Structures are given as C-alpha cells and as structure tokens.
C-alpha cells in the first residue's frame, strides 16, 4: 500500500509517501486499510444519479 502523508503547508505531490506491507506482527497496514474503507463506505458520487452510467 502506498500512503501519502499530509504535511501542513505542502501540497500532496511534495509530501512523503510510505510503502507499507502487511506483516504478521504489525497493525499499521490494517490501520490505514480500515481508515480507507471507512472513508469509502461513507462517500458518495459528486455527480447527480441521472448522470452516472
């Protein structure tokens, strides 16, 4: 998983990116994966339903 961190005052292309692997003894990968899943489960399309294919 590639994780782009947020750094106050810098645009996203100028901030560090971490490469994470799921390891049996760690939970950082799962923390980011769970966070992504929570965001996606509450997101909605920015376009009206009649414009979606």
PDB file of N, CA, C, O and CB in Angstrom:
ATOM      1  N   UNK A   1       0.850  -1.157   0.000  1.00  0.00           N
ATOM      2  CA  UNK A   1       0.000   0.000   0.000  1.00  0.00           C
ATOM      3  C   UNK A   1       0.901   1.226   0.000  1.00  0.00           C
ATOM      4  O   UNK A   1       1.890   1.276   0.731  1.00  0.00           O
ATOM      5  CB  UNK A   1      -0.970  -0.006   1.214  1.00  0.00           C
ATOM      6  N   UNK A   2       0.559   2.209  -0.818  1.00  0.00           N
ATOM      7  CA  UNK A   2       1.261   3.483  -0.803  1.00  0.00           C
ATOM      8  C   UNK A   2       0.415   4.480  -0.026  1.00  0.00           C
ATOM      9  O   UNK A   2      -0.762   4.672  -0.330  1.00  0.00           O
ATOM     10  CB  UNK A   2       1.549   3.994  -2.251  1.00  0.00           C
ATOM     11  N   UNK A   3       1.011   5.110   0.973  1.00  0.00           N
ATOM     12  CA  UNK A   3       0.307   6.056   1.834  1.00  0.00           C
ATOM     13  C   UNK A   3       0.963   7.420   1.679  1.00  0.00           C
ATOM     14  O   UNK A   3       2.146   7.585   1.976  1.00  0.00           O
ATOM     15  CB  UNK A   3       0.322   5.590   3.329  1.00  0.00           C
ATOM     16  N   UNK A   4       0.199   8.388   1.216  1.00  0.00           N
ATOM     17  CA  UNK A   4       0.677   9.761   1.089  1.00  0.00           C
ATOM     18  C   UNK A   4       0.312  10.492   2.371  1.00  0.00           C
ATOM     19  O   UNK A   4      -0.865  10.660   2.691  1.00  0.00           O
ATOM     20  CB  UNK A   4       0.066  10.476  -0.173  1.00  0.00           C
ATOM     21  N   UNK A   5       1.331  10.922   3.099  1.00  0.00           N
ATOM     22  CA  UNK A   5       1.082  11.607   4.368  1.00  0.00           C
ATOM     23  C   UNK A   5       0.748  13.073   4.122  1.00  0.00           C
ATOM     24  O   UNK A   5       1.077  13.621   3.070  1.00  0.00           O
ATOM     25  CB  UNK A   5       2.302  11.486   5.302  1.00  0.00           C
ATOM     26  N   UNK A   6       0.098  13.702   5.087  1.00  0.00           N
ATOM     27  CA  UNK A   6      -0.231  15.117   4.999  1.00  0.00           C
ATOM     28  C   UNK A   6       0.788  15.902   5.818  1.00  0.00           C
ATOM     29  O   UNK A   6       1.060  15.572   6.973  1.00  0.00           O
ATOM     30  CB  UNK A   6      -1.684  15.391   5.497  1.00  0.00           C
ATOM     31  N   UNK A   7       1.339  16.929   5.216  1.00  0.00           N
ATOM     32  CA  UNK A   7       2.269  17.813   5.902  1.00  0.00           C
ATOM     33  C   UNK A   7       1.726  19.230   5.746  1.00  0.00           C
ATOM     34  O   UNK A   7       1.578  19.719   4.626  1.00  0.00           O
ATOM     35  CB  UNK A   7       3.739  17.683   5.330  1.00  0.00           C
ATOM     36  N   UNK A   8       1.433  19.880   6.849  1.00  0.00           N
ATOM     37  CA  UNK A   8       0.848  21.213   6.825  1.00  0.00           C
ATOM     38  C   UNK A   8       1.714  22.167   6.010  1.00  0.00           C
ATOM     39  O   UNK A   8       2.917  22.287   6.242  1.00  0.00           O
ATOM     40  CB  UNK A   8       0.668  21.744   8.250  1.00  0.00           C
ATOM     41  N   UNK A   9       1.085  22.843   5.054  1.00  0.00           N
ATOM     42  CA  UNK A   9       1.763  23.845   4.253  1.00  0.00           C
ATOM     43  C   UNK A   9       2.379  23.331   2.969  1.00  0.00           C
ATOM     44  O   UNK A   9       2.967  24.103   2.212  1.00  0.00           O
ATOM     45  CB  UNK A   9       2.805  24.472   5.055  1.00  0.00           C
ATOM     46  N   UNK A  10       2.252  22.033   2.711  1.00  0.00           N
ATOM     47  CA  UNK A  10       2.826  21.462   1.495  1.00  0.00           C
ATOM     48  C   UNK A  10       1.743  20.789   0.675  1.00  0.00           C
ATOM     49  O   UNK A  10       0.880  20.117   1.239  1.00  0.00           O
ATOM     50  CB  UNK A  10       3.942  20.459   1.832  1.00  0.00           C
ATOM     51  N   UNK A  11       1.762  20.952  -0.657  1.00  0.00           N
ATOM     52  CA  UNK A  11       0.804  20.228  -1.497  1.00  0.00           C
ATOM     53  C   UNK A  11       1.162  18.735  -1.525  1.00  0.00           C
ATOM     54  O   UNK A  11       2.316  18.365  -1.313  1.00  0.00           O
ATOM     55  CB  UNK A  11       0.785  20.815  -2.944  1.00  0.00           C
ATOM     56  N   UNK A  12       0.181  17.901  -1.783  1.00  0.00           N
ATOM     57  CA  UNK A  12       0.354  16.448  -1.744  1.00  0.00           C
ATOM     58  C   UNK A  12       1.549  15.936  -2.548  1.00  0.00           C
ATOM     59  O   UNK A  12       2.250  15.047  -2.066  1.00  0.00           O
ATOM     60  CB  UNK A  12      -0.888  15.791  -2.247  1.00  0.00           C
ATOM     61  N   UNK A  13       1.818  16.460  -3.763  1.00  0.00           N
ATOM     62  CA  UNK A  13       2.957  15.920  -4.518  1.00  0.00           C
ATOM     63  C   UNK A  13       4.319  16.182  -3.870  1.00  0.00           C
ATOM     64  O   UNK A  13       5.323  15.605  -4.288  1.00  0.00           O
ATOM     65  CB  UNK A  13       2.957  16.501  -5.900  1.00  0.00           C
ATOM     66  N   UNK A  14       4.359  17.046  -2.854  1.00  0.00           N
ATOM     67  CA  UNK A  14       5.623  17.396  -2.208  1.00  0.00           C
ATOM     68  C   UNK A  14       5.747  16.802  -0.808  1.00  0.00           C
ATOM     69  O   UNK A  14       6.603  17.224  -0.031  1.00  0.00           O
ATOM     70  CB  UNK A  14       5.763  18.900  -2.135  1.00  0.00           C
ATOM     71  N   UNK A  15       4.913  15.838  -0.485  1.00  0.00           N
ATOM     72  CA  UNK A  15       4.965  15.214   0.843  1.00  0.00           C
ATOM     73  C   UNK A  15       5.427  13.763   0.720  1.00  0.00           C
ATOM     74  O   UNK A  15       5.338  13.168  -0.355  1.00  0.00           O
ATOM     75  CB  UNK A  15       3.576  15.283   1.540  1.00  0.00           C
ATOM     76  N   UNK A  16       5.915  13.202   1.811  1.00  0.00           N
ATOM     77  CA  UNK A  16       6.444  11.835   1.769  1.00  0.00           C
ATOM     78  C   UNK A  16       5.367  10.796   1.446  1.00  0.00           C
ATOM     79  O   UNK A  16       4.195  10.959   1.788  1.00  0.00           O
ATOM     80  CB  UNK A  16       7.096  11.494   3.099  1.00  0.00           C
ATOM     81  N   UNK A  17       5.794   9.745   0.790  1.00  0.00           N
ATOM     82  CA  UNK A  17       4.938   8.594   0.525  1.00  0.00           C
ATOM     83  C   UNK A  17       5.588   7.388   1.189  1.00  0.00           C
ATOM     84  O   UNK A  17       6.776   7.129   1.000  1.00  0.00           O
ATOM     85  CB  UNK A  17       4.732   8.361  -1.022  1.00  0.00           C
ATOM     86  N   UNK A  18       4.797   6.652   1.969  1.00  0.00           N
ATOM     87  CA  UNK A  18       5.303   5.452   2.619  1.00  0.00           C
ATOM     88  C   UNK A  18       4.792   4.227   1.878  1.00  0.00           C
ATOM     89  O   UNK A  18       3.640   4.179   1.448  1.00  0.00           O
ATOM     90  CB  UNK A  18       4.885   5.408   4.107  1.00  0.00           C
ATOM     91  N   UNK A  19       5.660   3.243   1.735  1.00  0.00           N
ATOM     92  CA  UNK A  19       5.273   1.957   1.169  1.00  0.00           C
ATOM     93  C   UNK A  19       5.088   1.005   2.344  1.00  0.00           C
ATOM     94  O   UNK A  19       6.038   0.709   3.070  1.00  0.00           O
ATOM     95  CB  UNK A  19       6.347   1.415   0.137  1.00  0.00           C
ATOM     96  N   UNK A  20       3.854   0.526   2.527  1.00  0.00           N
ATOM     97  CA  UNK A  20       3.552  -0.360   3.651  1.00  0.00           C
ATOM     98  C   UNK A  20       3.249  -1.764   3.155  1.00  0.00           C
ATOM     99  O   UNK A  20       2.590  -1.952   2.133  1.00  0.00           O
ATOM    100  CB  UNK A  20       2.370   0.181   4.467  1.00  0.00           C
ATOM    101  N   UNK A  21       3.741  -2.744   3.898  1.00  0.00           N
ATOM    102  CA  UNK A  21       3.416  -4.150   3.651  1.00  0.00           C
ATOM    103  C   UNK A  21       2.719  -4.678   4.887  1.00  0.00           C
ATOM    104  O   UNK A  21       3.023  -4.265   6.006  1.00  0.00           O
ATOM    105  CB  UNK A  21       4.696  -4.998   3.313  1.00  0.00           C
ATOM    106  N   UNK A  22       1.794  -5.583   4.686  1.00  0.00           N
ATOM    107  CA  UNK A  22       1.115  -6.206   5.822  1.00  0.00           C
ATOM    108  C   UNK A  22       2.069  -7.243   6.428  1.00  0.00           C
ATOM    109  O   UNK A  22       2.531  -8.153   5.740  1.00  0.00           O
ATOM    110  CB  UNK A  22      -0.252  -6.871   5.383  1.00  0.00           C
ATOM    111  N   UNK A  23       2.350  -7.092   7.707  1.00  0.00           N
ATOM    112  CA  UNK A  23       3.204  -8.021   8.430  1.00  0.00           C
ATOM    113  C   UNK A  23       2.410  -8.670   9.549  1.00  0.00           C
ATOM    114  O   UNK A  23       1.474  -8.074  10.081  1.00  0.00           O
ATOM    115  CB  UNK A  23       4.450  -7.307   8.989  1.00  0.00           C
ATOM    116  N   UNK A  24       2.779  -9.878   9.902  1.00  0.00           N
ATOM    117  CA  UNK A  24       2.021 -10.614  10.924  1.00  0.00           C
ATOM    118  C   UNK A  24       2.106  -9.956  12.295  1.00  0.00           C
ATOM    119  O   UNK A  24       1.179 -10.095  13.093  1.00  0.00           O
ATOM    120  CB  UNK A  24       2.525 -12.042  11.019  1.00  0.00           C
ATOM    121  N   UNK A  25       3.181  -9.250  12.587  1.00  0.00           N
ATOM    122  CA  UNK A  25       3.332  -8.669  13.924  1.00  0.00           C
ATOM    123  C   UNK A  25       2.955  -7.208  14.028  1.00  0.00           C
ATOM    124  O   UNK A  25       3.079  -6.622  15.103  1.00  0.00           O
ATOM    125  CB  UNK A  25       4.725  -8.827  14.370  1.00  0.00           C
ATOM    126  N   UNK A  26       2.497  -6.600  12.946  1.00  0.00           N
ATOM    127  CA  UNK A  26       2.209  -5.168  12.984  1.00  0.00           C
ATOM    128  C   UNK A  26       0.776  -4.854  12.611  1.00  0.00           C
ATOM    129  O   UNK A  26       0.064  -5.692  12.058  1.00  0.00           O
ATOM    130  CB  UNK A  26       3.139  -4.430  12.064  1.00  0.00           C
ATOM    131  N   UNK A  27       0.362  -3.630  12.921  1.00  0.00           N
ATOM    132  CA  UNK A  27      -1.016  -3.249  12.604  1.00  0.00           C
ATOM    133  C   UNK A  27      -1.116  -1.944  11.811  1.00  0.00           C
ATOM    134  O   UNK A  27      -2.218  -1.454  11.568  1.00  0.00           O
ATOM    135  CB  UNK A  27      -1.810  -3.119  13.880  1.00  0.00           C
ATOM    136  N   UNK A  28       0.023  -1.377  11.405  1.00  0.00           N
ATOM    137  CA  UNK A  28      -0.016  -0.111  10.673  1.00  0.00           C
ATOM    138  C   UNK A  28      -0.731  -0.251   9.336  1.00  0.00           C
ATOM    139  O   UNK A  28      -1.527   0.615   8.973  1.00  0.00           O
ATOM    140  CB  UNK A  28       1.395   0.409  10.450  1.00  0.00           C
ATOM    141  N   UNK A  29      -0.460  -1.332   8.591  1.00  0.00           N
ATOM    142  CA  UNK A  29      -1.126  -1.560   7.315  1.00  0.00           C
ATOM    143  C   UNK A  29      -2.627  -1.644   7.518  1.00  0.00           C
ATOM    144  O   UNK A  29      -3.387  -0.990   6.805  1.00  0.00           O
ATOM    145  CB  UNK A  29      -0.602  -2.839   6.646  1.00  0.00           C
ATOM    146  N   UNK A  30      -3.063  -2.444   8.485  1.00  0.00           N
ATOM    147  CA  UNK A  30      -4.502  -2.610   8.735  1.00  0.00           C
ATOM    148  C   UNK A  30      -5.151  -1.313   9.205  1.00  0.00           C
ATOM    149  O   UNK A  30      -6.314  -1.057   8.890  1.00  0.00           O
ATOM    150  CB  UNK A  30      -4.734  -3.705   9.773  1.00  0.00           C
ATOM    151  N   UNK A  31      -4.420  -0.496   9.951  1.00  0.00           N
ATOM    152  CA  UNK A  31      -4.953   0.795  10.390  1.00  0.00           C
ATOM    153  C   UNK A  31      -5.279   1.677   9.195  1.00  0.00           C
ATOM    154  O   UNK A  31      -6.354   2.273   9.134  1.00  0.00           O
ATOM    155  CB  UNK A  31      -3.954   1.504  11.314  1.00  0.00           C
ATOM    156  N   UNK A  32      -4.351   1.762   8.243  1.00  0.00           N
ATOM    157  CA  UNK A  32      -4.602   2.563   7.044  1.00  0.00           C
ATOM    158  C   UNK A  32      -5.694   1.942   6.179  1.00  0.00           C
ATOM    159  O   UNK A  32      -6.533   2.665   5.642  1.00  0.00           O
ATOM    160  CB  UNK A  32      -3.316   2.717   6.231  1.00  0.00           C
ATOM    161  N   UNK A  33      -5.702   0.625   6.033  1.00  0.00           N
ATOM    162  CA  UNK A  33      -6.722  -0.041   5.225  1.00  0.00           C
ATOM    163  C   UNK A  33      -8.112   0.177   5.817  1.00  0.00           C
ATOM    164  O   UNK A  33      -9.062   0.448   5.084  1.00  0.00           O
ATOM    165  CB  UNK A  33      -6.422  -1.545   5.114  1.00  0.00           C
ATOM    166  N   UNK A  34      -8.235   0.060   7.137  1.00  0.00           N
ATOM    167  CA  UNK A  34      -9.522   0.290   7.805  1.00  0.00           C
ATOM    168  C   UNK A  34      -9.974   1.736   7.623  1.00  0.00           C
ATOM    169  O   UNK A  34     -11.153   1.996   7.383  1.00  0.00           O
ATOM    170  CB  UNK A  34      -9.423  -0.050   9.306  1.00  0.00           C
ATOM    171  N   UNK A  35      -9.043   2.669   7.736  1.00  0.00           N
ATOM    172  CA  UNK A  35      -9.373   4.082   7.551  1.00  0.00           C
ATOM    173  C   UNK A  35      -9.892   4.333   6.139  1.00  0.00           C
ATOM    174  O   UNK A  35     -10.891   5.029   5.958  1.00  0.00           O
ATOM    175  CB  UNK A  35      -8.145   4.963   7.830  1.00  0.00           C
ATOM    176  N   UNK A  36      -9.221   3.773   5.148  1.00  0.00           N
ATOM    177  CA  UNK A  36      -9.647   3.923   3.749  1.00  0.00           C
ATOM    178  C   UNK A  36     -11.045   3.332   3.560  1.00  0.00           C
ATOM    179  O   UNK A  36     -11.898   3.949   2.922  1.00  0.00           O
ATOM    180  CB  UNK A  36      -8.635   3.234   2.788  1.00  0.00           C
ATOM    181  N   UNK A  37     -11.281   2.145   4.111  1.00  0.00           N
ATOM    182  CA  UNK A  37     -12.593   1.505   3.984  1.00  0.00           C
ATOM    183  C   UNK A  37     -13.695   2.350   4.618  1.00  0.00           C
ATOM    184  O   UNK A  37     -14.794   2.442   4.073  1.00  0.00           O
ATOM    185  CB  UNK A  37     -12.569   0.119   4.624  1.00  0.00           C
ATOM    186  N   UNK A  38     -13.407   2.972   5.775  1.00  0.00           N
ATOM    187  CA  UNK A  38     -14.418   3.824   6.434  1.00  0.00           C
ATOM    188  C   UNK A  38     -14.743   5.038   5.582  1.00  0.00           C
ATOM    189  O   UNK A  38     -15.908   5.419   5.464  1.00  0.00           O
ATOM    190  CB  UNK A  38     -13.928   4.277   7.822  1.00  0.00           C
ATOM    191  N   UNK A  39     -13.726   5.651   4.988  1.00  0.00           N
ATOM    192  CA  UNK A  39     -13.962   6.818   4.119  1.00  0.00           C
ATOM    193  C   UNK A  39     -14.788   6.407   2.907  1.00  0.00           C
ATOM    194  O   UNK A  39     -15.763   7.075   2.563  1.00  0.00           O
ATOM    195  CB  UNK A  39     -12.616   7.451   3.663  1.00  0.00           C
ATOM    196  N   UNK A  40     -14.403   5.311   2.262  1.00  0.00           N
ATOM    197  CA  UNK A  40     -15.118   4.881   1.059  1.00  0.00           C
ATOM    198  C   UNK A  40     -16.553   4.453   1.362  1.00  0.00           C
ATOM    199  O   UNK A  40     -17.435   4.644   0.524  1.00  0.00           O
ATOM    200  CB  UNK A  40     -14.373   3.737   0.393  1.00  0.00           C
ATOM    201  N   UNK A  41     -16.804   3.887   2.525  1.00  0.00           N
ATOM    202  CA  UNK A  41     -18.163   3.430   2.854  1.00  0.00           C
ATOM    203  C   UNK A  41     -19.120   4.594   3.109  1.00  0.00           C
ATOM    204  O   UNK A  41     -20.336   4.420   3.030  1.00  0.00           O
ATOM    205  CB  UNK A  41     -18.126   2.523   4.080  1.00  0.00           C
ATOM    206  N   UNK A  42     -18.592   5.765   3.410  1.00  0.00           N
ATOM    207  CA  UNK A  42     -19.456   6.921   3.658  1.00  0.00           C
ATOM    208  C   UNK A  42     -19.419   7.928   2.509  1.00  0.00           C
ATOM    209  O   UNK A  42     -20.070   8.971   2.578  1.00  0.00           O
ATOM    210  CB  UNK A  42     -19.047   7.606   4.951  1.00  0.00           C
ATOM    211  N   UNK A  43     -18.667   7.623   1.460  1.00  0.00           N
ATOM    212  CA  UNK A  43     -18.560   8.570   0.349  1.00  0.00           C
ATOM    213  C   UNK A  43     -19.764   8.454  -0.586  1.00  0.00           C
ATOM    214  O   UNK A  43     -20.503   7.470  -0.575  1.00  0.00           O
ATOM    215  CB  UNK A  43     -17.256   8.332  -0.434  1.00  0.00           C
ATOM    216  N   UNK A  44     -19.926   9.482  -1.377  1.00  0.00           N
ATOM    217  CA  UNK A  44     -20.990   9.466  -2.373  1.00  0.00           C
ATOM    218  C   UNK A  44     -20.475  10.149  -3.623  1.00  0.00           C
ATOM    219  O   UNK A  44     -19.484  10.878  -3.582  1.00  0.00           O
ATOM    220  CB  UNK A  44     -22.282  10.162  -1.844  1.00  0.00           C
ATOM    221  N   UNK A  45     -21.143   9.914  -4.717  1.00  0.00           N
ATOM    222  CA  UNK A  45     -20.726  10.472  -6.001  1.00  0.00           C
ATOM    223  C   UNK A  45     -20.935  11.998  -6.003  1.00  0.00           C
ATOM    224  O   UNK A  45     -21.929  12.488  -5.464  1.00  0.00           O
ATOM    225  CB  UNK A  45     -21.518   9.806  -7.170  1.00  0.00           C
ATOM    226  N   UNK A  46     -20.013  12.735  -6.599  1.00  0.00           N
ATOM    227  CA  UNK A  46     -20.207  14.180  -6.698  1.00  0.00           C
ATOM    228  C   UNK A  46     -21.189  14.557  -7.809  1.00  0.00           C
ATOM    229  O   UNK A  46     -21.595  15.714  -7.912  1.00  0.00           O
ATOM    230  CB  UNK A  46     -18.874  14.866  -6.938  1.00  0.00           C
ATOM    231  N   UNK A  47     -21.566  13.592  -8.630  1.00  0.00           N
ATOM    232  CA  UNK A  47     -22.474  13.846  -9.745  1.00  0.00           C
ATOM    233  C   UNK A  47     -23.866  13.363  -9.408  1.00  0.00           C
ATOM    234  O   UNK A  47     -24.022  12.381  -8.682  1.00  0.00           O
ATOM    235  CB  UNK A  47     -21.972  13.169 -11.022  1.00  0.00           C
ATOM    236  N   UNK A  48     -24.884  14.037  -9.926  1.00  0.00           N
ATOM    237  CA  UNK A  48     -26.271  13.560  -9.739  1.00  0.00           C
ATOM    238  C   UNK A  48     -26.435  12.154 -10.297  1.00  0.00           C
ATOM    239  O   UNK A  48     -25.758  11.774 -11.252  1.00  0.00           O
ATOM    240  CB  UNK A  48     -27.278  14.519 -10.422  1.00  0.00           C
ATOM    241  N   UNK A  49     -27.319  11.399  -9.709  1.00  0.00           N
ATOM    242  CA  UNK A  49     -27.541   9.990 -10.102  1.00  0.00           C
ATOM    243  C   UNK A  49     -27.910   9.855 -11.582  1.00  0.00           C
ATOM    244  O   UNK A  49     -27.563   8.853 -12.209  1.00  0.00           O
ATOM    245  CB  UNK A  49     -28.653   9.370  -9.239  1.00  0.00           C
ATOM    246  N   UNK A  50     -28.594  10.828 -12.141  1.00  0.00           N
ATOM    247  CA  UNK A  50     -29.006  10.704 -13.543  1.00  0.00           C
ATOM    248  C   UNK A  50     -27.835  10.889 -14.520  1.00  0.00           C
ATOM    249  O   UNK A  50     -27.997  10.618 -15.710  1.00  0.00           O
ATOM    250  CB  UNK A  50     -30.095  11.725 -13.851  1.00  0.00           C
ATOM    251  N   UNK A  51     -26.675  11.337 -14.060  1.00  0.00           N
ATOM    252  CA  UNK A  51     -25.509  11.476 -14.920  1.00  0.00           C
ATOM    253  C   UNK A  51     -24.559  10.285 -14.827  1.00  0.00           C
ATOM    254  O   UNK A  51     -23.633  10.161 -15.628  1.00  0.00           O
ATOM    255  CB  UNK A  51     -24.772  12.738 -14.573  1.00  0.00           C
ATOM    256  N   UNK A  52     -24.789   9.413 -13.851  1.00  0.00           N
ATOM    257  CA  UNK A  52     -23.918   8.239 -13.700  1.00  0.00           C
ATOM    258  C   UNK A  52     -24.293   7.169 -14.704  1.00  0.00           C
ATOM    259  O   UNK A  52     -25.462   6.991 -15.046  1.00  0.00           O
ATOM    260  CB  UNK A  52     -24.001   7.675 -12.272  1.00  0.00           C
ATOM    261  N   UNK A  53     -23.274   6.458 -15.169  1.00  0.00           N
ATOM    262  CA  UNK A  53     -23.523   5.392 -16.151  1.00  0.00           C
ATOM    263  C   UNK A  53     -23.979   4.128 -15.490  1.00  0.00           C
ATOM    264  O   UNK A  53     -24.232   3.134 -16.170  1.00  0.00           O
ATOM    265  CB  UNK A  53     -22.285   5.114 -16.966  1.00  0.00           C
TER     266      UNK A  53
END
